[in-house]
Amino acid sequence: MLELRPGCECCDRDLPPESPLARICTFECTFCADCVESKLGGLCPNCGGNFAPRPIRPASKLANNPPSTRRVFKPQGCVSAASGPADPEASRPAG
């Protein structure tokens, strides 16, 4: 199940579960559409993959399947996005 992380890793913008602005890569790195387009050139700074709109979980399913509360904020990744991808496992939760 998708984590539905609560914010953009680049600018820390809130991205609630119903946000149409959330974008994810295959490792679930989460960014807002503005950062993906204007700062990242459509490529994840963590893995080098592309982005897709994050699916919106129906509100009726959130109580039993809540979104993540773990914020990942790595603004340095946005600055160094042009230098190539980092290790995607570094942004994955342990366990």
For each residue, the residues with C-beta under 8 A, 3 or more apart:
1: 65
2: 24 28 54 55 57
3: 28 67 68 70
4: 17 54 57 67 68
5: 15 28 30 67 68 70 71 72
6: 14 15 16 67 68 69 70 71
7: 12 13 14 15 30 71 72 73
8: 11 12 13 15 30 31 32 35
9: 29 30 31 46 72 73 74 77 78 91
10: 31 32 35 39 40 45 74 75 77 78
11: 8 32 34 35 75 78
12: 7 8 71 73 75
13: 7 8 21 32 34 35
14: 6 7 19
15: 5 6 7 8 19 21 22 30 32 54
16: 6 19 67
17: 4 56 57 59 62 67
18: 56 59
19: 14 15 16 22 54 56
20: 53 56
21: 13 15 32 33 34
22: 15 19 30 31 32 33 53 54
23: 30 31 32 33 36 51 52 53 54
24: 2 28 29 30 31 51 52 54
25: 28 29 44 46 47 49 50 51 52 88
26: 47 49
27: 44 46 47 49 88 91 92
28: 2 3 5 24 25
29: 9 24 25 44 46 47 72 88 91
30: 5 7 8 9 15 22 23 24 54 72
31: 8 9 10 22 23 24 35 36 40 44 51
32: 8 10 11 13 15 21 22 23 35 36
33: 21 22 23 36 37
34: 11 13 21 37 38 39
35: 8 10 11 13 31 32 38 39 40 78
36: 23 31 32 33 39 40 42 51
37: 33 34 40 42
38: 34 35
39: 10 34 35 36 78 81
40: 10 31 35 36 37 43 44 45 51 78 81
41: 81 82
42: 36 37 50 51
43: 40 48 49 50 51 81 85
44: 25 27 29 31 40 47 48 49 50 51 85 88
45: 10 40 74 77 78 80 81 85 86
46: 9 25 27 29 77 85 86 87 88 90 91
47: 25 26 27 29 44 85 86 88
48: 43 44 84 85
49: 25 26 27 43 44 88
50: 25 42 43 44
51: 23 24 25 31 36 40 42 43 44
52: 23 24 25
53: 20 22 23
54: 2 4 15 19 22 23 24 30
55: 2
56: 17 18 19 20
57: 2 4 17 61 62 65 67
58: 61 62
59: 17 18 62
60: 63
61: 57 58 64 65
62: 17 57 58 59 65 66 67
63: 60 66
64: 61
65: 1 57 61 62
66: 62 63
67: 3 4 5 6 16 17 57 62
68: 3 4 5 6
69: 6
70: 3 5 6 93
71: 5 6 7 12
72: 5 7 9 29 30 91
73: 7 9 12
74: 9 10 45 77 78 91
75: 10 11 12 78 79
76: 79 80
77: 9 10 45 46 74 80 81 86
78: 9 10 11 35 39 40 45 74 75 81
79: 75 76
80: 45 76 77 83
81: 39 40 41 43 45 77 78
82: 41
83: 80
84: 48
85: 43 44 45 46 47 48 88
86: 45 46 47 77 90
87: 46 90
88: 25 27 29 44 46 47 49 85 91 92
89: 92
90: 46 86 87
91: 9 27 29 46 72 74 88
92: 27 88 89
93: 70
94:
95:
